[in-house]
Amino acid sequence: MKWFFASLVGLLLLLQFRLWVGDGGIPEVLHLQEEVAIAKQNKLELEERNDSLEAEVNDLKQGLESIEERARSELGMIGKDEVFYQFIAPPEKESVE
């Protein structure tokens, strides 16, 4: 009976060792759960970026207003019958003390 009890305790210790240290143990599961959470966050960020890019593409496909707005803001273009005025601020006078 002592040998049976001792073998059961030994088996329990072996299983506990595999649970805490071996492959597929608790530390590895926790690490994988962390990686899954990070991957989900990255996926959400990429989905938001894709949605904004898709909206921008659809906007550019549908009308000339968005293309004209982009050309004006990014390239500094002006319309056919428009006049461009540029105001330059006068240089600040240095005070002599």
VMD Tcl script that builds the backbone (N, CA, C; Angstrom):
set m [mol new atoms 291]
animate dup $m
set s [atomselect $m all]
$s set {name element resname resid chain x y z} {
  {N N MET 1 A 0.824 -1.184 0.000}
  {CA C MET 1 A 0.000 0.000 0.000}
  {C C MET 1 A 0.874 1.255 0.000}
  {N N LYS 2 A 2.034 1.196 0.697}
  {CA C LYS 2 A 2.923 2.353 0.730}
  {C C LYS 2 A 3.484 2.638 -0.662}
  {N N TRP 3 A 3.791 1.581 -1.413}
  {CA C TRP 3 A 4.335 1.777 -2.757}
  {C C TRP 3 A 3.294 2.393 -3.681}
  {N N PHE 4 A 2.069 1.966 -3.524}
  {CA C PHE 4 A 0.991 2.515 -4.351}
  {C C PHE 4 A 0.808 4.005 -4.060}
  {N N PHE 5 A 0.774 4.352 -2.765}
  {CA C PHE 5 A 0.630 5.745 -2.357}
  {C C PHE 5 A 1.829 6.575 -2.828}
  {N N ALA 6 A 3.021 6.027 -2.706}
  {CA C ALA 6 A 4.229 6.729 -3.132}
  {C C ALA 6 A 4.241 6.929 -4.642}
  {N N SER 7 A 3.779 5.932 -5.394}
  {CA C SER 7 A 3.730 6.082 -6.856}
  {C C SER 7 A 2.687 7.121 -7.262}
  {N N LEU 8 A 1.565 7.194 -6.556}
  {CA C LEU 8 A 0.555 8.222 -6.844}
  {C C LEU 8 A 1.099 9.623 -6.556}
  {N N VAL 9 A 1.805 9.784 -5.454}
  {CA C VAL 9 A 2.401 11.081 -5.119}
  {C C VAL 9 A 3.458 11.445 -6.158}
  {N N GLY 10 A 4.273 10.482 -6.562}
  {CA C GLY 10 A 5.282 10.728 -7.596}
  {C C GLY 10 A 4.640 11.140 -8.918}
  {N N LEU 11 A 3.561 10.461 -9.285}
  {CA C LEU 11 A 2.841 10.809 -10.515}
  {C C LEU 11 A 2.243 12.208 -10.421}
  {N N LEU 12 A 1.683 12.526 -9.247}
  {CA C LEU 12 A 1.123 13.867 -9.041}
  {C C LEU 12 A 2.205 14.927 -9.168}
  {N N LEU 13 A 3.379 14.682 -8.571}
  {CA C LEU 13 A 4.477 15.641 -8.673}
  {C C LEU 13 A 4.958 15.788 -10.117}
  {N N LEU 14 A 5.017 14.688 -10.841}
  {CA C LEU 14 A 5.422 14.738 -12.239}
  {C C LEU 14 A 4.435 15.555 -13.073}
  {N N LEU 15 A 3.146 15.344 -12.828}
  {CA C LEU 15 A 2.130 16.103 -13.565}
  {C C LEU 15 A 2.170 17.587 -13.199}
  {N N GLN 16 A 2.401 17.878 -11.917}
  {CA C GLN 16 A 2.519 19.271 -11.496}
  {C C GLN 16 A 3.730 19.934 -12.148}
  {N N PHE 17 A 4.832 19.216 -12.249}
  {CA C PHE 17 A 6.024 19.755 -12.891}
  {C C PHE 17 A 5.733 20.094 -14.351}
  {N N ARG 18 A 5.059 19.192 -15.062}
  {CA C ARG 18 A 4.724 19.448 -16.467}
  {C C ARG 18 A 3.764 20.618 -16.589}
  {N N LEU 19 A 2.852 20.748 -15.606}
  {CA C LEU 19 A 1.881 21.847 -15.650}
  {C C LEU 19 A 2.574 23.197 -15.500}
  {N N TRP 20 A 3.539 23.306 -14.607}
  {CA C TRP 20 A 4.169 24.584 -14.331}
  {C C TRP 20 A 5.385 24.879 -15.190}
  {N N VAL 21 A 6.090 23.857 -15.671}
  {CA C VAL 21 A 7.344 24.095 -16.362}
  {C C VAL 21 A 7.346 23.550 -17.787}
  {N N GLY 22 A 6.653 22.484 -18.060}
  {CA C GLY 22 A 6.752 21.798 -19.341}
  {C C GLY 22 A 6.082 22.535 -20.487}
  {N N ASP 23 A 6.171 21.917 -21.666}
  {CA C ASP 23 A 5.529 22.483 -22.861}
  {C C ASP 23 A 4.022 22.544 -22.664}
  {N N GLY 24 A 3.436 23.664 -23.040}
  {CA C GLY 24 A 1.999 23.840 -22.888}
  {C C GLY 24 A 1.595 24.123 -21.456}
  {N N GLY 25 A 2.560 24.468 -20.619}
  {CA C GLY 25 A 2.268 24.769 -19.221}
  {C C GLY 25 A 1.663 26.156 -19.068}
  {N N ILE 26 A 1.386 26.500 -17.847}
  {CA C ILE 26 A 0.722 27.770 -17.534}
  {C C ILE 26 A 1.520 28.980 -18.010}
  {N N PRO 27 A 2.843 29.057 -17.797}
  {CA C PRO 27 A 3.576 30.240 -18.283}
  {C C PRO 27 A 3.476 30.407 -19.805}
  {N N GLU 28 A 3.545 29.308 -20.535}
  {CA C GLU 28 A 3.451 29.398 -21.990}
  {C C GLU 28 A 2.058 29.845 -22.421}
  {N N VAL 29 A 1.030 29.355 -21.739}
  {CA C VAL 29 A -0.340 29.757 -22.060}
  {C C VAL 29 A -0.530 31.253 -21.804}
  {N N LEU 30 A -0.005 31.745 -20.684}
  {CA C LEU 30 A -0.122 33.178 -20.383}
  {C C LEU 30 A 0.615 34.025 -21.423}
  {N N HIS 31 A 1.782 33.571 -21.838}
  {CA C HIS 31 A 2.547 34.282 -22.864}
  {C C HIS 31 A 1.776 34.313 -24.186}
  {N N LEU 32 A 1.183 33.200 -24.561}
  {CA C LEU 32 A 0.415 33.155 -25.804}
  {C C LEU 32 A -0.830 34.036 -25.723}
  {N N GLN 33 A -1.453 34.108 -24.550}
  {CA C GLN 33 A -2.610 34.987 -24.391}
  {C C GLN 33 A -2.213 36.447 -24.562}
  {N N GLU 34 A -1.036 36.813 -24.062}
  {CA C GLU 34 A -0.522 38.178 -24.258}
  {C C GLU 34 A -0.311 38.474 -25.739}
  {N N GLU 35 A 0.300 37.523 -26.444}
  {CA C GLU 35 A 0.546 37.711 -27.873}
  {C C GLU 35 A -0.756 37.839 -28.648}
  {N N VAL 36 A -1.769 37.079 -28.264}
  {CA C VAL 36 A -3.071 37.164 -28.929}
  {C C VAL 36 A -3.687 38.538 -28.699}
  {N N ALA 37 A -3.591 39.053 -27.479}
  {CA C ALA 37 A -4.142 40.383 -27.184}
  {C C ALA 37 A -3.438 41.456 -28.004}
  {N N ILE 38 A -2.118 41.370 -28.132}
  {CA C ILE 38 A -1.365 42.344 -28.934}
  {C C ILE 38 A -1.753 42.241 -30.398}
  {N N ALA 39 A -1.903 41.014 -30.888}
  {CA C ALA 39 A -2.290 40.819 -32.292}
  {C C ALA 39 A -3.683 41.373 -32.558}
  {N N LYS 40 A -4.601 41.206 -31.613}
  {CA C LYS 40 A -5.958 41.755 -31.786}
  {C C LYS 40 A -5.920 43.278 -31.835}
  {N N GLN 41 A -5.102 43.894 -30.973}
  {CA C GLN 41 A -4.982 45.357 -30.974}
  {C C GLN 41 A -4.410 45.849 -32.297}
  {N N ASN 42 A -3.378 45.177 -32.794}
  {CA C ASN 42 A -2.792 45.552 -34.088}
  {C C ASN 42 A -3.811 45.403 -35.204}
  {N N LYS 43 A -4.605 44.349 -35.133}
  {CA C LYS 43 A -5.627 44.113 -36.153}
  {C C LYS 43 A -6.655 45.238 -36.157}
  {N N LEU 44 A -7.084 45.676 -34.968}
  {CA C LEU 44 A -8.046 46.774 -34.887}
  {C C LEU 44 A -7.476 48.063 -35.467}
  {N N GLU 45 A -6.207 48.353 -35.153}
  {CA C GLU 45 A -5.577 49.560 -35.692}
  {C C GLU 45 A -5.482 49.491 -37.216}
  {N N LEU 46 A -5.116 48.333 -37.740}
  {CA C LEU 46 A -5.012 48.183 -39.192}
  {C C LEU 46 A -6.376 48.253 -39.864}
  {N N GLU 47 A -7.409 47.725 -39.214}
  {CA C GLU 47 A -8.760 47.829 -39.780}
  {C C GLU 47 A -9.218 49.284 -39.836}
  {N N GLU 48 A -8.924 50.055 -38.783}
  {CA C GLU 48 A -9.283 51.481 -38.786}
  {C C GLU 48 A -8.547 52.212 -39.904}
  {N N ARG 49 A -7.274 51.906 -40.068}
  {CA C ARG 49 A -6.485 52.536 -41.131}
  {C C ARG 49 A -7.037 52.164 -42.501}
  {N N ASN 50 A -7.370 50.890 -42.692}
  {CA C ASN 50 A -7.941 50.453 -43.965}
  {C C ASN 50 A -9.268 51.140 -44.244}
  {N N ASP 51 A -10.099 51.303 -43.208}
  {CA C ASP 51 A -11.382 51.980 -43.396}
  {C C ASP 51 A -11.182 53.430 -43.827}
  {N N SER 52 A -10.220 54.117 -43.201}
  {CA C SER 52 A -9.994 55.514 -43.580}
  {C C SER 52 A -9.428 55.608 -44.998}
  {N N LEU 53 A -8.529 54.681 -45.363}
  {CA C LEU 53 A -7.993 54.686 -46.725}
  {C C LEU 53 A -9.076 54.354 -47.750}
  {N N GLU 54 A -9.950 53.426 -47.399}
  {CA C GLU 54 A -11.046 53.077 -48.312}
  {C C GLU 54 A -11.988 54.260 -48.506}
  {N N ALA 55 A -12.278 54.980 -47.427}
  {CA C ALA 55 A -13.130 56.159 -47.534}
  {C C ALA 55 A -12.467 57.225 -48.397}
  {N N GLU 56 A -11.159 57.393 -48.252}
  {CA C GLU 56 A -10.437 58.367 -49.060}
  {C C GLU 56 A -10.444 57.983 -50.536}
  {N N VAL 57 A -10.259 56.709 -50.827}
  {CA C VAL 57 A -10.288 56.243 -52.214}
  {C C VAL 57 A -11.667 56.459 -52.811}
  {N N ASN 58 A -12.711 56.111 -52.069}
  {CA C ASN 58 A -14.071 56.316 -52.569}
  {C C ASN 58 A -14.351 57.793 -52.798}
  {N N ASP 59 A -13.859 58.637 -51.909}
  {CA C ASP 59 A -14.042 60.080 -52.051}
  {C C ASP 59 A -13.354 60.579 -53.316}
  {N N LEU 60 A -12.146 60.081 -53.588}
  {CA C LEU 60 A -11.421 60.508 -54.783}
  {C C LEU 60 A -12.078 59.980 -56.058}
  {N N LYS 61 A -12.683 58.817 -55.993}
  {CA C LYS 61 A -13.336 58.247 -57.169}
  {C C LYS 61 A -14.628 58.978 -57.511}
  {N N GLN 62 A -15.336 59.494 -56.502}
  {CA C GLN 62 A -16.671 60.027 -56.732}
  {C C GLN 62 A -16.697 61.454 -57.261}
  {N N GLY 63 A -15.805 62.293 -56.820}
  {CA C GLY 63 A -15.962 63.675 -57.231}
  {C C GLY 63 A -14.664 64.404 -57.440}
  {N N LEU 64 A -14.776 65.500 -58.184}
  {CA C LEU 64 A -13.617 66.337 -58.449}
  {C C LEU 64 A -13.318 67.278 -57.291}
  {N N GLU 65 A -14.304 67.494 -56.414}
  {CA C GLU 65 A -14.092 68.420 -55.313}
  {C C GLU 65 A -12.969 67.949 -54.402}
  {N N SER 66 A -12.946 66.679 -54.115}
  {CA C SER 66 A -11.908 66.187 -53.217}
  {C C SER 66 A -10.536 66.222 -53.890}
  {N N ILE 67 A -10.496 65.962 -55.197}
  {CA C ILE 67 A -9.228 66.037 -55.920}
  {C C ILE 67 A -8.736 67.482 -55.955}
  {N N GLU 68 A -9.661 68.408 -56.199}
  {CA C GLU 68 A -9.291 69.821 -56.233}
  {C C GLU 68 A -8.826 70.294 -54.858}
  {N N GLU 69 A -9.519 69.873 -53.821}
  {CA C GLU 69 A -9.130 70.253 -52.466}
  {C C GLU 69 A -7.733 69.724 -52.124}
  {N N ARG 70 A -7.461 68.505 -52.518}
  {CA C ARG 70 A -6.149 67.918 -52.250}
  {C C ARG 70 A -5.061 68.638 -53.052}
  {N N ALA 71 A -5.338 68.981 -54.294}
  {CA C ALA 71 A -4.353 69.684 -55.123}
  {C C ALA 71 A -4.064 71.070 -54.540}
  {N N ARG 72 A -5.088 71.733 -54.033}
  {CA C ARG 72 A -4.888 73.053 -53.449}
  {C C ARG 72 A -4.067 72.980 -52.166}
  {N N SER 73 A -4.412 72.039 -51.304}
  {CA C SER 73 A -3.744 71.992 -49.999}
  {C C SER 73 A -2.336 71.399 -50.080}
  {N N GLU 74 A -2.161 70.358 -50.884}
  {CA C GLU 74 A -0.865 69.686 -50.906}
  {C C GLU 74 A 0.086 70.244 -51.961}
  {N N LEU 75 A -0.460 70.718 -53.073}
  {CA C LEU 75 A 0.404 71.154 -54.169}
  {C C LEU 75 A 0.387 72.661 -54.394}
  {N N GLY 76 A -0.512 73.371 -53.705}
  {CA C GLY 76 A -0.579 74.820 -53.832}
  {C C GLY 76 A -1.131 75.287 -55.168}
  {N N MET 77 A -1.972 74.504 -55.797}
  {CA C MET 77 A -2.521 74.866 -57.103}
  {C C MET 77 A -3.665 75.858 -56.945}
  {N N ILE 78 A -3.898 76.642 -58.003}
  {CA C ILE 78 A -5.006 77.591 -58.006}
  {C C ILE 78 A -5.873 77.306 -59.219}
  {N N GLY 79 A -7.103 77.825 -59.180}
  {CA C GLY 79 A -8.046 77.593 -60.262}
  {C C GLY 79 A -7.726 78.416 -61.505}
  {N N LYS 80 A -8.466 78.165 -62.580}
  {CA C LYS 80 A -8.203 78.781 -63.879}
  {C C LYS 80 A -8.345 80.302 -63.837}
  {N N ASP 81 A -9.416 80.809 -63.276}
  {CA C ASP 81 A -9.667 82.258 -63.270}
  {C C ASP 81 A -9.393 82.877 -61.899}
  {N N GLU 82 A -8.533 82.290 -61.138}
  {CA C GLU 82 A -8.216 82.813 -59.823}
  {C C GLU 82 A -6.887 83.559 -59.870}
  {N N VAL 83 A -6.735 84.484 -58.918}
  {CA C VAL 83 A -5.498 85.244 -58.802}
  {C C VAL 83 A -4.865 84.876 -57.465}
  {N N PHE 84 A -3.588 84.634 -57.489}
  {CA C PHE 84 A -2.861 84.232 -56.292}
  {C C PHE 84 A -2.229 85.456 -55.647}
  {N N TYR 85 A -2.518 85.652 -54.383}
  {CA C TYR 85 A -1.909 86.723 -53.610}
  {C C TYR 85 A -1.109 86.101 -52.475}
  {N N GLN 86 A 0.094 86.623 -52.285}
  {CA C GLN 86 A 0.911 86.138 -51.181}
  {C C GLN 86 A 1.294 87.328 -50.326}
  {N N PHE 87 A 0.962 87.233 -49.055}
  {CA C PHE 87 A 1.274 88.306 -48.123}
  {C C PHE 87 A 2.485 87.908 -47.309}
  {N N ILE 88 A 3.451 88.813 -47.280}
  {CA C ILE 88 A 4.660 88.573 -46.524}
  {C C ILE 88 A 4.692 89.532 -45.357}
  {N N ALA 89 A 4.851 89.005 -44.187}
  {CA C ALA 89 A 4.867 89.843 -42.976}
  {C C ALA 89 A 6.154 90.650 -42.949}
  {N N PRO 90 A 6.065 91.905 -42.554}
  {CA C PRO 90 A 7.282 92.701 -42.471}
  {C C PRO 90 A 8.195 92.165 -41.379}
  {N N PRO 91 A 9.499 92.305 -41.573}
  {CA C PRO 91 A 10.422 91.777 -40.539}
  {C C PRO 91 A 10.264 92.556 -39.241}
  {N N GLU 92 A 10.382 91.851 -38.161}
  {CA C GLU 92 A 10.242 92.475 -36.857}
  {C C GLU 92 A 11.481 93.338 -36.575}
  {N N LYS 93 A 11.227 94.507 -36.027}
  {CA C LYS 93 A 12.353 95.400 -35.707}
  {C C LYS 93 A 12.975 94.953 -34.392}
  {N N GLU 94 A 14.282 94.922 -34.394}
  {CA C GLU 94 A 14.993 94.527 -33.183}
  {C C GLU 94 A 15.137 95.764 -32.283}
  {N N SER 95 A 14.829 95.565 -31.043}
  {CA C SER 95 A 14.973 96.694 -30.106}
  {C C SER 95 A 16.411 96.681 -29.566}
  {N N VAL 96 A 16.990 97.896 -29.565}
  {CA C VAL 96 A 18.363 98.044 -29.090}
  {C C VAL 96 A 18.329 98.516 -27.653}
  {N N GLU 97 A 18.944 97.796 -26.774}
  {CA C GLU 97 A 18.940 98.192 -25.351}
  {C C GLU 97 A 20.310 98.500 -24.876}
}
mol reanalyze $m
mol bondsrecalc $m
mol representation Tube
mol addrep $m
